[in-house]
Amino acid sequence: MSSQPQPIFLDGATLEGGGQLLRVALSLSALTYLPIHIWDIRANRTRPKPNQPTGGLKPAHLAAVEWLANATKAETQGMFKGSSKLLFAPLCRGPSGASSGVRDQSSSQAKNGLAAGVWQNVYDGDTLSRRDSHIRLNSPGSVCLILQAILPYLLFHSLDNTSTAFQDREGRAASIPLRVTIEGGTNVSKSPSVEYFSQVLIPLLVEKIGIPEIATTIIKRGWSSGRADVGVVQYDLMPFTHGSKLSEFELSNRGEVTRMNVSILAPGSSVRNSLRKKVTQRLLASYPDTDILYPIDEDTGSGARLYLLIVAETCNGYRLGQDCLWGRKINSATPDSVAETVIRALERELDKGRCVDEYMQDQLVVFQALAEGTSKVESGKNARATLHTQTARWVAAQVLGLTFDEQGNCSGCGFRVGENYMERRLDEAVADLEKVRIA
């Protein structure tokens, strides 16, 4: 049997038919070395302007593809801006962990001589202190969507990433710290913000699922509203150690809301104070026994930039968020309108009774798929999975052969950090054929 299987074919127009399908497929392919072939990429996206094509790879999607291709020495076809088809085939490691291969020369990074890899070692004297990587966009494409695509690889891939210079609590060799700097947009329309990731997604992944700590540093904000501006965000993390597995997890029993964290980014003190007053009055009317905190109250310096995030924290440590990035000219009625929009959305979300909000639900699918055992995420009352979530589950099923029940529970593949998963799949296939032959 060939050691390199045929690609797993994925119709990019399935269900949500957008970038989420691409990101989940890339995440799983990069870790498992299972090749994928996606066509009609983002086919369900509307035309940005008349006479412009729908779908295809935008710069932020391309940046994630290129980074993972460089990291895995993947063979690719269709790795260019606007491409509607992509073949992504990570090359398997040999016994020594080495890999080599030919990259798609349509890649802009390959043309710039960056195909040798994505990491640079950083030393403190003669001691290796961390590994750095840098992803650059020339436009404010979403930093968080790039991180979403590469985060599973950062956490679970341990090829040559263990050193005796770093030790865990038992004194064993531990993973080398990683720092990834991404240039792009921090506050971008139709994308999760850096605030949402740092206040909702990352705490839940760390506290409830068990991934290592991730530190977020905003060096410069990047906006899609007003004058387009490219920002810089730095992520520091410690990957899982070689040979470890993510344990099954259960997200249930949300508990009562005890605190509201309100983040305001708006121009000038007058707009910010007006927004703060409206939010406070409205939250106290609906949640009188809840503490209200304002962790971020920041001047955007632009009359076309306003962002509000409200995060509800519960007594059992869950966080659910709703936000609004205002995309029009700000006037005296804007603060009331934005506050009402976000609070009503949060009330609807909390009324569903589930432990995670609609934006978090789909981002848990990859971790359910990789964990060992059955991971459960309480779906709440009469709450259907979002289209993004259905899409992510479909991709996981196609790539890993997993199934999700009606409640969204999944028995994961039990991915072991550093393993050659594709080789495991091939061995399992051979064993199944042998059982059939014997029968």
VEXGUGU-270963 format. One record per residue (C-alpha): chain; residue number from 1; x, y negated, z negated. Coordinates in Angstrom, 2 decimals. Layout:
# VEXGUGU-270963
[bavex 'A',NUM,[X,Y,Z]];
...
# end
This chain:
# VEXGUGU-270963
[bavex 'A',1,[0.00,0.00,0.00]];
[bavex 'A',2,[1.27,-3.46,0.89]];
[bavex 'A',3,[2.57,-5.54,-2.00]];
[bavex 'A',4,[1.03,-8.66,-0.45]];
[bavex 'A',5,[-2.77,-8.36,-0.25]];
[bavex 'A',6,[-4.96,-10.13,2.25]];
[bavex 'A',7,[-6.16,-13.58,1.15]];
[bavex 'A',8,[-9.38,-13.94,-0.77]];
[bavex 'A',9,[-11.67,-15.91,1.54]];
[bavex 'A',10,[-13.73,-18.70,-0.04]];
[bavex 'A',11,[-16.38,-20.78,1.68]];
[bavex 'A',12,[-15.77,-24.35,0.52]];
[bavex 'A',13,[-19.41,-25.26,1.14]];
[bavex 'A',14,[-20.68,-22.83,-1.52]];
[bavex 'A',15,[-22.96,-24.31,-4.23]];
[bavex 'A',16,[-21.46,-27.66,-5.30]];
[bavex 'A',17,[-19.18,-27.54,-2.27]];
[bavex 'A',18,[-16.76,-30.15,-3.57]];
[bavex 'A',19,[-13.35,-30.49,-5.17]];
[bavex 'A',20,[-14.16,-28.32,-8.20]];
[bavex 'A',21,[-14.22,-25.20,-6.03]];
[bavex 'A',22,[-10.76,-26.06,-4.70]];
[bavex 'A',23,[-9.28,-26.84,-8.14]];
[bavex 'A',24,[-10.52,-23.64,-9.81]];
[bavex 'A',25,[-9.36,-21.49,-6.89]];
[bavex 'A',26,[-5.92,-23.11,-6.92]];
[bavex 'A',27,[-5.57,-22.69,-10.70]];
[bavex 'A',28,[-6.32,-18.97,-10.57]];
[bavex 'A',29,[-4.28,-18.31,-7.44]];
[bavex 'A',30,[-1.18,-20.07,-8.81]];
[bavex 'A',31,[-1.28,-17.99,-12.00]];
[bavex 'A',32,[-2.20,-14.61,-10.54]];
[bavex 'A',33,[-0.26,-14.84,-7.23]];
[bavex 'A',34,[-3.42,-13.77,-5.44]];
[bavex 'A',35,[-3.52,-15.59,-2.07]];
[bavex 'A',36,[-6.61,-17.60,-1.17]];
[bavex 'A',37,[-7.97,-19.00,2.08]];
[bavex 'A',38,[-10.55,-21.77,1.74]];
[bavex 'A',39,[-12.45,-23.21,4.68]];
[bavex 'A',40,[-14.94,-26.10,4.90]];
[bavex 'A',41,[-13.17,-27.78,1.96]];
[bavex 'A',42,[-15.50,-30.26,0.21]];
[bavex 'A',43,[-18.04,-29.75,3.00]];
[bavex 'A',44,[-20.93,-31.00,0.87]];
[bavex 'A',45,[-19.43,-34.40,0.21]];
[bavex 'A',46,[-21.06,-37.38,1.92]];
[bavex 'A',47,[-19.25,-39.56,4.40]];
[bavex 'A',48,[-17.41,-42.43,2.63]];
[bavex 'A',49,[-18.20,-44.66,5.63]];
[bavex 'A',50,[-20.10,-44.21,8.92]];
[bavex 'A',51,[-18.12,-42.35,11.59]];
[bavex 'A',52,[-15.70,-40.96,9.00]];
[bavex 'A',53,[-15.48,-37.19,8.53]];
[bavex 'A',54,[-16.97,-35.47,5.50]];
[bavex 'A',55,[-14.94,-33.40,3.08]];
[bavex 'A',56,[-11.37,-32.30,3.53]];
[bavex 'A',57,[-8.38,-32.86,1.28]];
[bavex 'A',58,[-8.12,-36.34,-0.18]];
[bavex 'A',59,[-4.81,-37.62,-1.60]];
[bavex 'A',60,[-5.57,-36.50,-5.17]];
[bavex 'A',61,[-6.53,-32.99,-4.00]];
[bavex 'A',62,[-3.43,-32.84,-1.83]];
[bavex 'A',63,[-1.21,-33.91,-4.73]];
[bavex 'A',64,[-2.43,-30.95,-6.83]];
[bavex 'A',65,[-2.04,-28.53,-3.92]];
[bavex 'A',66,[1.50,-29.73,-3.20]];
[bavex 'A',67,[2.57,-29.59,-6.83]];
[bavex 'A',68,[1.29,-26.04,-7.33]];
[bavex 'A',69,[2.73,-24.98,-3.97]];
[bavex 'A',70,[6.15,-26.28,-4.99]];
[bavex 'A',71,[5.87,-24.71,-8.43]];
[bavex 'A',72,[4.97,-21.27,-7.06]];
[bavex 'A',73,[7.00,-21.42,-3.81]];
[bavex 'A',74,[3.73,-20.80,-2.03]];
[bavex 'A',75,[3.38,-20.27,1.68]];
[bavex 'A',76,[0.71,-22.64,2.93]];
[bavex 'A',77,[-1.21,-23.64,6.01]];
[bavex 'A',78,[-3.38,-26.73,6.23]];
[bavex 'A',79,[-1.64,-28.65,3.47]];
[bavex 'A',80,[-2.23,-32.16,4.78]];
[bavex 'A',81,[-4.60,-35.07,4.18]];
[bavex 'A',82,[-8.05,-34.49,5.64]];
[bavex 'A',83,[-7.53,-30.77,6.17]];
[bavex 'A',84,[-10.72,-28.71,5.91]];
[bavex 'A',85,[-8.89,-25.38,5.66]];
[bavex 'A',86,[-6.16,-24.20,3.30]];
[bavex 'A',87,[-4.18,-21.00,3.03]];
[bavex 'A',88,[-2.38,-20.85,-0.32]];
[bavex 'A',89,[-0.21,-17.78,-0.96]];
[bavex 'A',90,[2.14,-17.96,-3.98]];
[bavex 'A',91,[5.18,-15.75,-3.54]];
[bavex 'A',92,[5.60,-12.95,-6.06]];
[bavex 'A',93,[8.51,-12.91,-8.43]];
[bavex 'A',94,[11.19,-10.28,-8.23]];
[bavex 'A',95,[12.45,-8.38,-11.29]];
[bavex 'A',96,[14.65,-11.31,-12.27]];
[bavex 'A',97,[11.79,-13.77,-12.00]];
[bavex 'A',98,[13.21,-15.32,-8.84]];
[bavex 'A',99,[11.07,-16.27,-5.90]];
[bavex 'A',100,[11.77,-17.71,-2.50]];
[bavex 'A',101,[9.91,-18.54,0.62]];
[bavex 'A',102,[9.10,-20.88,3.47]];
[bavex 'A',103,[6.85,-23.84,2.82]];
[bavex 'A',104,[4.36,-25.49,5.17]];
[bavex 'A',105,[6.33,-28.29,6.81]];
[bavex 'A',106,[3.17,-30.41,7.05]];
[bavex 'A',107,[3.64,-31.13,3.33]];
[bavex 'A',108,[4.73,-34.71,2.66]];
[bavex 'A',109,[6.71,-33.56,-0.36]];
[bavex 'A',110,[8.57,-31.00,1.73]];
[bavex 'A',111,[9.46,-33.76,4.17]];
[bavex 'A',112,[10.76,-35.83,1.27]];
[bavex 'A',113,[13.08,-33.02,0.17]];
[bavex 'A',114,[11.15,-32.07,-2.97]];
[bavex 'A',115,[10.42,-28.47,-2.05]];
[bavex 'A',116,[13.17,-27.11,-4.30]];
[bavex 'A',117,[10.92,-27.27,-7.35]];
[bavex 'A',118,[8.88,-29.49,-9.65]];
[bavex 'A',119,[10.92,-29.58,-12.88]];
[bavex 'A',120,[13.88,-31.57,-14.06]];
[bavex 'A',121,[15.70,-30.51,-17.23]];
[bavex 'A',122,[16.17,-33.24,-19.85]];
[bavex 'A',123,[19.01,-32.85,-22.36]];
[bavex 'A',124,[19.80,-34.33,-25.74]];
[bavex 'A',125,[23.54,-34.04,-25.60]];
[bavex 'A',126,[24.18,-30.42,-24.60]];
[bavex 'A',127,[20.78,-29.22,-25.81]];
[bavex 'A',128,[17.80,-28.83,-23.50]];
[bavex 'A',129,[15.00,-30.93,-25.00]];
[bavex 'A',130,[12.21,-30.61,-22.41]];
[bavex 'A',131,[11.33,-30.30,-18.75]];
[bavex 'A',132,[9.87,-33.22,-16.81]];
[bavex 'A',133,[7.73,-33.38,-13.70]];
[bavex 'A',134,[6.28,-36.37,-11.86]];
[bavex 'A',135,[3.25,-36.55,-9.55]];
[bavex 'A',136,[2.74,-39.78,-7.61]];
[bavex 'A',137,[-0.30,-41.15,-5.84]];
[bavex 'A',138,[-0.28,-44.40,-3.89]];
[bavex 'A',139,[-3.98,-44.92,-4.63]];
[bavex 'A',140,[-6.09,-44.63,-7.81]];
[bavex 'A',141,[-7.15,-41.03,-7.25]];
[bavex 'A',142,[-8.15,-39.38,-10.51]];
[bavex 'A',143,[-5.25,-38.45,-12.80]];
[bavex 'A',144,[-7.56,-36.15,-14.77]];
[bavex 'A',145,[-8.70,-34.13,-11.77]];
[bavex 'A',146,[-5.06,-33.49,-10.86]];
[bavex 'A',147,[-4.40,-32.41,-14.44]];
[bavex 'A',148,[-7.48,-30.18,-14.36]];
[bavex 'A',149,[-6.06,-28.30,-11.36]];
[bavex 'A',150,[-2.58,-27.76,-12.78]];
[bavex 'A',151,[-3.27,-27.42,-16.52]];
[bavex 'A',152,[-3.86,-23.62,-16.54]];
[bavex 'A',153,[-0.56,-23.15,-14.74]];
[bavex 'A',154,[1.23,-25.45,-17.21]];
[bavex 'A',155,[-0.14,-23.53,-20.18]];
[bavex 'A',156,[0.01,-19.92,-19.01]];
[bavex 'A',157,[2.99,-19.70,-16.66]];
[bavex 'A',158,[6.21,-18.95,-18.55]];
[bavex 'A',159,[8.71,-18.07,-15.81]];
[bavex 'A',160,[12.13,-19.03,-17.19]];
[bavex 'A',161,[10.43,-21.27,-19.74]];
[bavex 'A',162,[11.54,-19.74,-23.06]];
[bavex 'A',163,[14.59,-20.84,-25.00]];
[bavex 'A',164,[16.23,-19.94,-28.30]];
[bavex 'A',165,[16.67,-23.68,-28.81]];
[bavex 'A',166,[12.95,-23.75,-29.63]];
[bavex 'A',167,[11.47,-21.45,-32.24]];
[bavex 'A',168,[7.99,-20.67,-33.48]];
[bavex 'A',169,[7.07,-20.31,-37.16]];
[bavex 'A',170,[8.43,-16.75,-37.20]];
[bavex 'A',171,[11.78,-17.84,-35.80]];
[bavex 'A',172,[11.21,-16.33,-32.34]];
[bavex 'A',173,[12.26,-18.02,-29.13]];
[bavex 'A',174,[9.50,-20.42,-28.09]];
[bavex 'A',175,[8.48,-22.20,-24.91]];
[bavex 'A',176,[10.29,-25.28,-23.71]];
[bavex 'A',177,[8.26,-28.51,-24.08]];
[bavex 'A',178,[6.90,-29.94,-20.84]];
[bavex 'A',179,[6.20,-33.54,-19.87]];
[bavex 'A',180,[4.09,-34.27,-16.81]];
[bavex 'A',181,[3.72,-37.86,-15.63]];
[bavex 'A',182,[0.93,-38.58,-13.17]];
[bavex 'A',183,[0.47,-41.82,-11.26]];
[bavex 'A',184,[-3.09,-42.49,-10.14]];
[bavex 'A',185,[-6.40,-43.65,-11.54]];
[bavex 'A',186,[-7.28,-43.51,-15.25]];
[bavex 'A',187,[-10.81,-44.89,-14.78]];
[bavex 'A',188,[-12.23,-43.73,-11.46]];
[bavex 'A',189,[-15.80,-43.46,-10.20]];
[bavex 'A',190,[-17.32,-39.95,-10.15]];
[bavex 'A',191,[-14.34,-38.57,-12.09]];
[bavex 'A',192,[-13.60,-37.92,-15.78]];
[bavex 'A',193,[-11.68,-40.71,-17.47]];
[bavex 'A',194,[-8.47,-40.36,-19.45]];
[bavex 'A',195,[-10.51,-41.38,-22.52]];
[bavex 'A',196,[-12.96,-38.51,-21.96]];
[bavex 'A',197,[-10.12,-36.02,-21.59]];
[bavex 'A',198,[-8.26,-37.23,-24.68]];
[bavex 'A',199,[-11.35,-37.60,-26.90]];
[bavex 'A',200,[-13.53,-34.69,-25.74]];
[bavex 'A',201,[-11.89,-32.09,-23.51]];
[bavex 'A',202,[-8.44,-31.77,-25.05]];
[bavex 'A',203,[-9.63,-31.69,-28.71]];
[bavex 'A',204,[-12.13,-28.96,-27.85]];
[bavex 'A',205,[-9.54,-26.89,-25.98]];
[bavex 'A',206,[-7.09,-27.20,-28.88]];
[bavex 'A',207,[-9.44,-26.91,-31.88]];
[bavex 'A',208,[-12.05,-24.46,-30.57]];
[bavex 'A',209,[-10.29,-22.40,-27.91]];
[bavex 'A',210,[-6.75,-22.31,-29.22]];
[bavex 'A',211,[-4.56,-23.86,-26.55]];
[bavex 'A',212,[-1.40,-25.67,-27.71]];
[bavex 'A',213,[-1.48,-29.38,-28.51]];
[bavex 'A',214,[-1.46,-31.86,-25.63]];
[bavex 'A',215,[-0.39,-35.47,-26.27]];
[bavex 'A',216,[-1.68,-38.20,-23.94]];
[bavex 'A',217,[0.12,-41.51,-23.41]];
[bavex 'A',218,[-1.40,-44.16,-21.15]];
[bavex 'A',219,[1.52,-46.17,-19.82]];
[bavex 'A',220,[-0.59,-48.23,-17.42]];
[bavex 'A',221,[-4.26,-48.11,-16.50]];
[bavex 'A',222,[-5.38,-47.43,-12.95]];
[bavex 'A',223,[-8.81,-48.50,-11.68]];
[bavex 'A',224,[-10.99,-47.73,-8.68]];
[bavex 'A',225,[-13.27,-50.69,-9.46]];
[bavex 'A',226,[-12.29,-54.26,-8.70]];
[bavex 'A',227,[-8.89,-54.46,-7.04]];
[bavex 'A',228,[-7.62,-50.90,-6.67]];
[bavex 'A',229,[-4.79,-50.39,-9.14]];
[bavex 'A',230,[-2.55,-47.35,-9.70]];
[bavex 'A',231,[-1.88,-46.35,-13.31]];
[bavex 'A',232,[0.54,-44.02,-15.08]];
[bavex 'A',233,[-0.31,-41.35,-17.68]];
[bavex 'A',234,[2.10,-39.06,-19.49]];
[bavex 'A',235,[1.15,-35.63,-20.87]];
[bavex 'A',236,[3.35,-33.74,-23.33]];
[bavex 'A',237,[2.59,-30.11,-24.10]];
[bavex 'A',238,[4.07,-26.84,-25.28]];
[bavex 'A',239,[3.04,-23.84,-23.12]];
[bavex 'A',240,[1.99,-20.50,-24.52]];
[bavex 'A',241,[4.91,-18.20,-25.29]];
[bavex 'A',242,[5.85,-15.42,-22.92]];
[bavex 'A',243,[3.74,-12.29,-23.34]];
[bavex 'A',244,[0.94,-13.95,-25.29]];
[bavex 'A',245,[-2.76,-13.91,-24.42]];
[bavex 'A',246,[-5.62,-16.31,-25.02]];
[bavex 'A',247,[-8.05,-14.71,-27.45]];
[bavex 'A',248,[-11.76,-14.60,-26.78]];
[bavex 'A',249,[-13.68,-17.58,-28.14]];
[bavex 'A',250,[-17.24,-18.45,-29.03]];
[bavex 'A',251,[-18.73,-21.92,-28.98]];
[bavex 'A',252,[-21.96,-21.88,-30.97]];
[bavex 'A',253,[-23.80,-23.54,-33.87]];
[bavex 'A',254,[-23.17,-27.13,-32.85]];
[bavex 'A',255,[-24.40,-28.70,-36.07]];
[bavex 'A',256,[-25.69,-32.20,-36.78]];
[bavex 'A',257,[-24.11,-35.32,-35.37]];
[bavex 'A',258,[-22.12,-37.12,-38.05]];
[bavex 'A',259,[-20.12,-39.70,-36.13]];
[bavex 'A',260,[-20.17,-41.72,-32.92]];
[bavex 'A',261,[-16.91,-42.87,-31.35]];
[bavex 'A',262,[-17.40,-45.78,-28.98]];
[bavex 'A',263,[-14.70,-46.83,-26.50]];
[bavex 'A',264,[-15.16,-50.17,-24.75]];
[bavex 'A',265,[-13.06,-51.46,-21.86]];
[bavex 'A',266,[-14.45,-54.77,-20.61]];
[bavex 'A',267,[-13.36,-58.28,-19.58]];
[bavex 'A',268,[-13.19,-60.94,-22.27]];
[bavex 'A',269,[-14.35,-61.02,-25.87]];
[bavex 'A',270,[-17.85,-62.25,-25.00]];
[bavex 'A',271,[-18.73,-59.23,-22.85]];
[bavex 'A',272,[-17.09,-56.80,-25.26]];
[bavex 'A',273,[-18.85,-58.29,-28.30]];
[bavex 'A',274,[-22.18,-58.24,-26.51]];
[bavex 'A',275,[-21.69,-54.61,-25.52]];
[bavex 'A',276,[-20.57,-53.68,-29.01]];
[bavex 'A',277,[-23.60,-55.38,-30.58]];
[bavex 'A',278,[-26.06,-53.65,-28.24]];
[bavex 'A',279,[-24.45,-50.21,-28.72]];
[bavex 'A',280,[-24.39,-50.58,-32.52]];
[bavex 'A',281,[-28.04,-51.65,-32.72]];
[bavex 'A',282,[-29.18,-48.89,-30.41]];
[bavex 'A',283,[-27.20,-46.11,-32.12]];
[bavex 'A',284,[-28.29,-47.18,-35.62]];
[bavex 'A',285,[-31.92,-47.11,-34.48]];
[bavex 'A',286,[-31.59,-43.54,-33.18]];
[bavex 'A',287,[-28.97,-42.16,-35.60]];
[bavex 'A',288,[-29.23,-44.20,-38.83]];
[bavex 'A',289,[-27.13,-41.82,-40.94]];
[bavex 'A',290,[-24.27,-41.60,-38.44]];
[bavex 'A',291,[-20.94,-43.40,-38.77]];
[bavex 'A',292,[-20.03,-45.57,-35.78]];
[bavex 'A',293,[-16.37,-46.12,-34.97]];
[bavex 'A',294,[-14.68,-48.08,-32.18]];
[bavex 'A',295,[-11.34,-46.38,-31.44]];
[bavex 'A',296,[-10.82,-48.43,-28.27]];
[bavex 'A',297,[-11.86,-52.06,-27.71]];
[bavex 'A',298,[-9.74,-53.32,-24.85]];
[bavex 'A',299,[-9.77,-56.28,-22.47]];
[bavex 'A',300,[-9.63,-55.14,-18.84]];
[bavex 'A',301,[-8.68,-58.60,-17.60]];
[bavex 'A',302,[-11.01,-58.28,-14.60]];
[bavex 'A',303,[-14.61,-59.29,-14.10]];
[bavex 'A',304,[-15.16,-56.18,-12.00]];
[bavex 'A',305,[-13.96,-53.62,-14.53]];
[bavex 'A',306,[-16.14,-52.32,-17.35]];
[bavex 'A',307,[-16.13,-48.85,-18.88]];
[bavex 'A',308,[-18.06,-47.43,-21.85]];
[bavex 'A',309,[-17.65,-43.99,-23.43]];
[bavex 'A',310,[-19.66,-42.75,-26.41]];
[bavex 'A',311,[-18.60,-39.47,-28.04]];
[bavex 'A',312,[-20.85,-37.73,-30.56]];
[bavex 'A',313,[-18.98,-35.67,-33.17]];
[bavex 'A',314,[-20.80,-32.98,-35.15]];
[bavex 'A',315,[-20.33,-31.52,-38.61]];
[bavex 'A',316,[-18.96,-28.33,-37.01]];
[bavex 'A',317,[-16.26,-30.09,-35.02]];
[bavex 'A',318,[-17.87,-30.31,-31.58]];
[bavex 'A',319,[-17.67,-33.38,-29.37]];
[bavex 'A',320,[-20.05,-34.36,-26.60]];
[bavex 'A',321,[-19.58,-37.43,-24.46]];
[bavex 'A',322,[-21.35,-39.65,-21.94]];
[bavex 'A',323,[-19.88,-42.61,-20.14]];
[bavex 'A',324,[-20.37,-45.24,-17.47]];
[bavex 'A',325,[-17.92,-46.98,-15.17]];
[bavex 'A',326,[-19.67,-50.13,-13.97]];
[bavex 'A',327,[-19.01,-50.61,-10.26]];
[bavex 'A',328,[-20.66,-53.95,-9.61]];
[bavex 'A',329,[-20.20,-57.59,-10.57]];
[bavex 'A',330,[-20.61,-58.12,-14.30]];
[bavex 'A',331,[-23.26,-60.58,-15.48]];
[bavex 'A',332,[-25.08,-61.37,-18.72]];
[bavex 'A',333,[-27.42,-58.40,-18.32]];
[bavex 'A',334,[-24.66,-55.87,-17.70]];
[bavex 'A',335,[-23.82,-54.99,-21.35]];
[bavex 'A',336,[-27.43,-54.11,-22.17]];
[bavex 'A',337,[-27.82,-52.09,-18.99]];
[bavex 'A',338,[-24.60,-50.12,-19.50]];
[bavex 'A',339,[-25.29,-49.44,-23.19]];
[bavex 'A',340,[-28.82,-48.23,-22.47]];
[bavex 'A',341,[-27.65,-46.00,-19.61]];
[bavex 'A',342,[-24.98,-44.26,-21.68]];
[bavex 'A',343,[-27.04,-43.87,-24.86]];
[bavex 'A',344,[-30.05,-42.44,-23.02]];
[bavex 'A',345,[-27.78,-39.95,-21.24]];
[bavex 'A',346,[-26.22,-38.97,-24.58]];
[bavex 'A',347,[-29.65,-38.54,-26.19]];
[bavex 'A',348,[-30.72,-36.24,-23.35]];
[bavex 'A',349,[-27.49,-34.28,-23.73]];
[bavex 'A',350,[-27.84,-33.88,-27.48]];
[bavex 'A',351,[-31.46,-32.83,-27.11]];
[bavex 'A',352,[-30.35,-29.77,-25.13]];
[bavex 'A',353,[-28.77,-28.38,-28.30]];
[bavex 'A',354,[-25.64,-26.95,-26.68]];
[bavex 'A',355,[-22.09,-27.25,-27.99]];
[bavex 'A',356,[-20.55,-28.88,-24.92]];
[bavex 'A',357,[-21.78,-31.57,-22.58]];
[bavex 'A',358,[-22.50,-31.21,-18.88]];
[bavex 'A',359,[-19.01,-32.41,-17.91]];
[bavex 'A',360,[-17.22,-29.98,-20.21]];
[bavex 'A',361,[-19.18,-26.86,-19.29]];
[bavex 'A',362,[-17.51,-26.15,-15.96]];
[bavex 'A',363,[-14.03,-26.88,-17.26]];
[bavex 'A',364,[-14.26,-23.96,-19.71]];
[bavex 'A',365,[-14.80,-21.36,-16.98]];
[bavex 'A',366,[-11.10,-20.89,-16.16]];
[bavex 'A',367,[-10.31,-20.29,-19.84]];
[bavex 'A',368,[-13.17,-17.81,-20.19]];
[bavex 'A',369,[-11.83,-16.01,-17.13]];
[bavex 'A',370,[-8.26,-15.82,-18.44]];
[bavex 'A',371,[-9.04,-14.89,-22.06]];
[bavex 'A',372,[-8.99,-11.36,-23.43]];
[bavex 'A',373,[-12.41,-10.14,-24.50]];
[bavex 'A',374,[-15.81,-11.74,-24.11]];
[bavex 'A',375,[-15.96,-15.51,-24.50]];
[bavex 'A',376,[-19.30,-17.11,-25.21]];
[bavex 'A',377,[-20.50,-20.67,-24.73]];
[bavex 'A',378,[-23.91,-21.42,-26.22]];
[bavex 'A',379,[-26.14,-22.72,-23.43]];
[bavex 'A',380,[-28.69,-24.55,-25.60]];
[bavex 'A',381,[-32.45,-24.71,-25.17]];
[bavex 'A',382,[-33.75,-24.55,-21.62]];
[bavex 'A',383,[-30.39,-25.80,-20.38]];
[bavex 'A',384,[-29.31,-24.40,-17.04]];
[bavex 'A',385,[-25.70,-24.30,-16.00]];
[bavex 'A',386,[-24.70,-27.33,-13.95]];
[bavex 'A',387,[-23.96,-26.87,-10.25]];
[bavex 'A',388,[-20.26,-27.49,-10.98]];
[bavex 'A',389,[-20.37,-24.70,-13.58]];
[bavex 'A',390,[-22.14,-22.30,-11.24]];
[bavex 'A',391,[-19.47,-23.05,-8.63]];
[bavex 'A',392,[-16.58,-22.45,-11.03]];
[bavex 'A',393,[-18.12,-19.14,-12.11]];
[bavex 'A',394,[-18.57,-18.10,-8.49]];
[bavex 'A',395,[-14.90,-18.79,-7.76]];
[bavex 'A',396,[-13.77,-16.83,-10.83]];
[bavex 'A',397,[-15.93,-13.93,-9.72]];
[bavex 'A',398,[-14.52,-13.98,-6.19]];
[bavex 'A',399,[-10.87,-14.28,-7.22]];
[bavex 'A',400,[-10.76,-12.13,-10.37]];
[bavex 'A',401,[-13.78,-9.88,-9.90]];
[bavex 'A',402,[-15.43,-11.11,-13.11]];
[bavex 'A',403,[-19.11,-11.47,-13.91]];
[bavex 'A',404,[-20.96,-14.05,-15.98]];
[bavex 'A',405,[-24.28,-13.14,-17.59]];
[bavex 'A',406,[-27.34,-15.39,-17.66]];
[bavex 'A',407,[-26.09,-17.07,-20.85]];
[bavex 'A',408,[-22.72,-17.82,-19.26]];
[bavex 'A',409,[-20.78,-15.24,-21.28]];
[bavex 'A',410,[-17.81,-13.62,-19.57]];
[bavex 'A',411,[-15.44,-10.74,-20.26]];
[bavex 'A',412,[-12.10,-12.20,-19.18]];
[bavex 'A',413,[-9.19,-10.55,-17.38]];
[bavex 'A',414,[-6.89,-10.75,-20.43]];
[bavex 'A',415,[-4.14,-12.58,-18.57]];
[bavex 'A',416,[-0.78,-12.10,-20.26]];
[bavex 'A',417,[1.55,-15.10,-20.01]];
[bavex 'A',418,[4.30,-14.35,-17.53]];
[bavex 'A',419,[2.78,-11.16,-16.13]];
[bavex 'A',420,[2.61,-10.31,-12.44]];
[bavex 'A',421,[-1.16,-10.14,-12.28]];
[bavex 'A',422,[-1.27,-9.34,-8.59]];
[bavex 'A',423,[0.87,-6.26,-9.22]];
[bavex 'A',424,[-1.53,-5.25,-12.01]];
[bavex 'A',425,[-4.48,-5.58,-9.64]];
[bavex 'A',426,[-2.72,-3.46,-7.02]];
[bavex 'A',427,[-1.89,-0.78,-9.59]];
[bavex 'A',428,[-5.52,-0.75,-10.76]];
[bavex 'A',429,[-6.71,-0.40,-7.16]];
[bavex 'A',430,[-4.36,2.56,-6.60]];
[bavex 'A',431,[-5.58,4.17,-9.83]];
[bavex 'A',432,[-9.21,3.75,-8.78]];
[bavex 'A',433,[-8.49,5.35,-5.41]];
[bavex 'A',434,[-6.76,8.24,-7.14]];
[bavex 'A',435,[-9.81,8.79,-9.38]];
[bavex 'A',436,[-12.03,8.91,-6.31]];
[bavex 'A',437,[-9.70,11.34,-4.59]];
[bavex 'A',438,[-9.65,13.65,-7.63]];
[bavex 'A',439,[-13.42,13.47,-8.00]];
# end
